[in-house]
Amino acid sequence: MKFSTQVRPISYLKSHAAEIVKNISLSREPMLITQNGEAKLVVMDVRSYEEHEETLALLKILALGNREIEQGKFRSATDIFEEMDKDDHP
């Protein structure tokens, strides 16, 4: 994602809101809004935002899993399968 092609001042956002909504919805490319020459916010379509949030959630789960592995908080697959076999055959 390259913000360099979608950088607009806040005045553009104010005067072209409907056009921006249409373009971002179609292109699914976020737009960087500046105020006084500084980046202030990113405007993106809802579907892209939801996908972004889902990706972040999965990355958090992976990071937590890696941390637990590093701390030795895991069981081997062999142990799990052996336990399952015991439960199936009393």
C-alpha positions as CSV (number, residue, x, y, z in Angstrom):
1,M,0.0,0.0,0.0
2,K,1.5,3.3,-1.1
3,F,0.1,6.4,0.5
4,S,2.1,8.6,-1.8
5,T,-0.5,8.3,-4.5
6,Q,-3.4,9.0,-2.1
7,V,-2.3,12.0,-0.1
8,R,-4.8,14.9,0.2
9,P,-5.1,18.0,2.5
10,I,-8.1,18.1,4.9
11,S,-9.6,20.9,2.8
12,Y,-9.9,18.3,-0.1
13,L,-11.7,15.9,2.3
14,K,-14.2,18.6,3.3
15,S,-15.0,19.6,-0.3
16,H,-15.0,16.2,-2.0
17,A,-16.4,13.8,0.7
18,A,-18.8,12.0,-1.6
19,E,-16.3,11.6,-4.4
20,I,-13.7,10.3,-1.9
21,V,-16.2,7.7,-0.5
22,K,-17.0,6.5,-4.0
23,N,-13.3,6.3,-5.1
24,I,-12.1,4.6,-1.9
25,S,-15.0,2.1,-2.0
26,L,-14.1,1.2,-5.6
27,S,-10.3,1.2,-5.4
28,R,-10.0,-0.1,-1.8
29,E,-6.9,2.1,-1.5
30,P,-6.7,4.2,1.7
31,M,-6.2,7.9,1.6
32,L,-3.8,9.8,3.8
33,I,-5.2,13.2,5.0
34,T,-2.9,15.9,6.0
35,Q,-3.4,19.0,8.1
36,N,-0.9,21.9,8.0
37,G,1.4,19.5,6.0
38,E,1.4,16.8,8.6
39,A,-0.2,13.4,8.2
40,K,-3.2,13.3,10.5
41,L,-5.5,10.4,9.5
42,V,-6.1,7.6,7.1
43,V,-9.5,7.1,5.4
44,M,-10.3,3.6,4.2
45,D,-13.3,1.5,3.2
46,V,-15.0,-0.6,5.9
47,R,-14.2,-4.0,4.2
48,S,-10.5,-3.1,4.1
49,Y,-10.6,-2.0,7.7
50,E,-12.3,-5.3,8.8
51,E,-9.7,-7.3,6.9
52,H,-7.0,-5.3,8.6
53,E,-8.5,-5.9,12.0
54,E,-8.8,-9.7,11.3
55,T,-5.2,-9.8,10.2
56,L,-4.0,-8.0,13.4
57,A,-6.1,-10.4,15.5
58,L,-4.4,-13.4,13.9
59,L,-1.0,-11.9,14.3
60,K,-1.7,-11.3,18.0
61,I,-2.7,-15.0,18.4
62,L,0.5,-16.1,16.7
63,A,2.6,-13.8,18.9
64,L,0.9,-15.1,22.0
65,G,1.5,-18.7,20.8
66,N,5.1,-18.0,20.2
67,R,5.5,-16.5,23.6
68,E,4.0,-19.5,25.3
69,I,6.3,-21.8,23.3
70,E,9.3,-19.8,24.4
71,Q,8.1,-20.0,28.0
72,G,7.7,-23.8,27.7
73,K,3.9,-23.7,28.0
74,F,3.1,-26.3,25.5
75,R,2.5,-30.0,25.0
76,S,3.8,-32.1,22.2
77,A,1.4,-33.4,19.6
78,T,2.4,-37.0,20.5
79,D,1.3,-36.4,24.1
80,I,-2.0,-35.0,22.9
81,F,-2.7,-37.8,20.5
82,E,-1.8,-40.4,23.2
83,E,-4.2,-38.8,25.6
84,M,-7.0,-38.8,23.0
85,D,-6.4,-42.5,22.3
86,K,-6.7,-43.2,26.0
87,D,-10.0,-41.3,26.2
88,D,-11.4,-43.3,23.2
89,H,-10.4,-46.7,24.6
90,P,-11.3,-46.9,28.3
